[in-house]
Structure formats: structure tokens, C-alpha cells
């Protein structure tokens, strides 16, 4: 079950990475992210989108390592706490997206982050 959850988590993160790349390249989708204040993101938020892609890769690696689908680096001691920290981060993300002033962001990102949090929780509990 943890392996399946980790794979679904990683696929969703890859989709979010593509979305963030589109934002960084100037796609007019800003109303779905970063508080929804800009249709096309300003430079600072575009850089934030690029950094998000890196974080999504790290998050996916943590989940894949915890589920034993990826070898841990450099050892396995930090994987458990990192997975629980990720669950807490995603739980906070649910709240932050739910209180966004942007209706499109609330309606799309809140449930998406809730699913990601649930999947990370499944992996953390395994």
C-alpha cells in the first residue's frame, strides 16, 4: 500500500512541477497559486515557482525512500522524521490553501494538497 501511495504522490508532484514550470515561464495561471493575486506571476514569484519544483523533487524522493522504492541517501535514519515533517508541512498547506483569497486556488489546491497529505501519511505510517 505504501508503494502505491508513494507512486501516486510522485505522479501528483510531477504534475505540480509542470504547473509551476508553466507559471515560471509566464503562463497566465497565477490565480491558481501564490495567493491568486497575479494572473501572470511577477519575477519574484516565478523564482519561487522554480524553487517549488526543486522542493517537489525532494518531497517525492523522501516519500519514495520511506516506501523503499528508492535507496535512502546517505542512510535511512533521517527518512522517518523527514516524512513526518512533510506530512506536517502538507497539513499546513491544506489550511493555507483553504484560506486563500483566490477561489480557484481554494477549489483546486486545497483538495489536491489534502490528497498529497493523505498519501504522505499512508507512507509515514508504513
C-alpha positions as CSV (number, residue, x, y, z in Angstrom):
1,X,0.0,0.0,0.0
2,X,2.8,2.4,0.8
3,X,4.5,1.8,-2.5
4,X,1.3,2.6,-4.4
5,X,0.7,5.7,-2.3
6,X,4.3,6.8,-3.0
7,X,3.9,6.4,-6.7
8,X,0.6,8.3,-6.8
9,X,2.2,11.0,-4.6
10,X,5.2,11.3,-7.0
11,X,3.0,11.5,-10.1
12,X,0.9,14.3,-8.5
13,X,4.1,16.1,-7.5
14,X,5.3,15.8,-11.1
15,X,2.1,17.3,-12.3
16,X,2.5,20.2,-9.8
17,X,6.1,20.6,-11.0
18,X,4.8,21.0,-14.6
19,X,2.3,23.5,-13.4
20,X,5.0,25.5,-11.5
21,X,7.2,25.5,-14.6
22,X,4.4,26.9,-16.6
23,X,3.9,29.6,-14.0
24,X,7.7,30.3,-14.1
25,X,7.6,30.6,-17.9
26,X,4.8,33.2,-17.7
27,X,1.6,31.1,-18.2
28,X,-1.5,33.1,-17.1
29,X,-2.4,30.6,-14.4
30,X,-1.3,32.7,-11.4
31,X,-4.9,32.8,-10.0
32,X,-4.3,29.1,-9.0
33,X,-1.2,29.7,-7.0
34,X,0.7,32.0,-4.7
35,X,-2.5,33.6,-3.3
36,X,-4.0,34.2,-6.7
37,X,-3.2,37.9,-6.8
38,X,-1.5,37.8,-10.2
39,X,-2.7,36.1,-13.4
40,X,0.9,36.2,-14.7
41,X,3.4,36.0,-11.9
42,X,5.9,38.7,-11.2
43,X,9.6,37.8,-11.3
44,X,9.9,37.0,-7.6
45,X,7.1,34.6,-7.6
46,X,8.4,33.0,-10.8
47,X,11.6,32.3,-9.0
48,X,9.5,30.9,-6.2
49,X,7.9,28.6,-8.7
50,X,11.2,27.3,-9.8
51,X,12.3,26.7,-6.2
52,X,9.0,24.8,-5.7
53,X,10.0,22.4,-8.4
54,X,13.2,21.6,-6.5
55,X,11.2,21.1,-3.3
56,X,8.7,18.8,-5.1
57,X,11.6,16.7,-6.2
58,X,12.9,16.5,-2.7
59,X,9.4,15.7,-1.3
60,X,9.0,12.9,-3.8
61,X,12.4,11.5,-3.0
62,X,11.6,11.4,0.7
63,X,8.4,9.6,0.1
64,X,10.0,7.2,-2.3
65,X,12.8,6.4,0.1
66,X,10.4,5.9,3.0
67,X,8.4,3.4,0.9
68,X,11.6,1.6,-0.1
69,X,11.1,2.4,-3.8
70,X,14.3,4.4,-3.8
71,X,17.5,3.7,-1.8
72,X,18.0,6.1,1.1
73,X,20.8,8.7,1.0
74,X,23.1,8.7,2.8
75,X,21.5,6.4,5.4
76,X,17.9,5.7,6.4
77,X,18.0,7.4,9.9
78,X,16.5,10.7,8.7
79,X,13.8,9.3,6.4
80,X,11.2,8.7,9.0
81,X,11.4,12.2,10.7
82,X,11.6,13.8,7.2
83,X,8.4,12.0,6.2
84,X,6.6,13.2,9.3
85,X,7.8,16.7,8.7
86,X,6.5,16.5,5.2
87,X,3.1,15.4,6.5
88,X,3.0,18.4,8.8
89,X,4.1,20.7,6.0
90,X,1.3,19.4,3.8
91,X,-1.3,19.7,6.6
92,X,-0.3,23.3,7.0
93,X,-0.6,23.6,3.2
94,X,-4.2,22.4,3.4
95,X,-5.0,25.3,5.8
96,X,-3.1,27.9,3.8
97,X,-4.8,27.0,0.5
98,X,-8.2,26.8,2.2
99,X,-7.9,30.4,3.4
100,X,-6.6,31.8,0.1
101,X,-8.4,34.8,-1.2
102,X,-8.4,33.1,-4.6
103,X,-11.4,31.0,-5.2
104,X,-9.7,29.0,-8.0
105,X,-6.8,28.2,-5.7
106,X,-9.1,27.2,-2.8
107,X,-11.2,24.9,-5.1
108,X,-8.2,23.2,-6.8
109,X,-5.2,23.3,-4.5
110,X,-6.9,22.6,-1.2
111,X,-8.2,19.2,-2.2
112,X,-5.0,18.4,-4.1
113,X,-2.9,19.1,-1.1
114,X,-5.3,17.2,1.1
115,X,-4.8,14.1,-1.1
116,X,-1.0,14.6,-1.1
117,X,-1.1,14.9,2.7
118,X,-3.2,11.7,3.0
119,X,-0.8,9.8,0.7
120,X,2.3,11.1,2.6
121,X,0.5,10.0,5.9
122,X,0.0,6.5,4.5
123,X,3.7,6.3,3.6
124,X,4.7,7.7,7.0
125,X,2.6,5.1,8.9
126,X,4.1,2.2,6.9
